[in-house]
Amino acid sequence: MDESAQHWLHLLSAPMAALNGASLTAADYHEGEDKTDLERWWGLSNRAQLLDILNMADNGHALELADAYWQFQRCLPQQWQRRLAELPLRERIKYQYAARTFPECGPGGTRAWDLGRMSFLLRNGVKKAWITYEESLWLHYRLALRARHYYNHWDSYIAGYLFGKALWNASDCPDEQLAAELQRQGNEHWNRCIALNLRLSAQQLLADVPWDMPLPEPYRPNSLEEDCWS
């Protein structure tokens, strides 16, 4: 796999790199000193825990809105309104959020929030020597297959990540405050930092590694456990 293809894979975690001042394309996220405390923030302290959490790529936070995005793109306007009327307040607010964000993220919805974070964890796993570079490449390729299934452009992928992060930021709000909190997320400081840093540091890079560029499948290292997520 050439350097450009490797950069494509590592750019799956570009929004997190933009937030944390990390490398957009390095295999191990932070070049130089290891700055990430995965045990404190993620409860991860070894290889087995890292490989186990990768299941979030399929079964993570995005499932919370998966049905909303699915229904919105298939319902006629009258059907959608009837669907909203059947829902309790909190679910109705989330379905309305999916409807507002669909034009930018498409049917992938907020799945990029889970895919991007798993890329971040893999790159940190390389840094901590929990997994090898070759293992990370193959697992990143599996993330890429999902990303390309759900999204058709870097813009929609990054939008999906930001919308997922916004929903997560607001997840502890009471039902009566959820709609207003979601509306405020566009002005939330760290969301604005991600968008600004990506525009300043990644715009040309993303143009140089287009979404649909060829990605040759790397070999699956024999060192990966047979029941490892893929």
Secondary structure, 3 states (H helix, E strand, C coil): CCHHHHHHHHHHHHHHHHHHCCCCCCCCCCCCCCCCCHHHHHCCCCHHHHHHHCCHHHHCCCHHHHHHHHHHCCCCHHHHHHHHHHCCHHHHHHHHHHHHHHHHHHHHCCHHHHHHHHHHHHHHHHHCCCCCHHHHHHHHHHHHHHHHHHCCCHHHHHHHHHHHHHHHHCCCCCHHHHHHHHHHHHHCHHHHHHHHHHHHHCHHHHHHCCCCCCCCCCCCCCCCCCCCCC
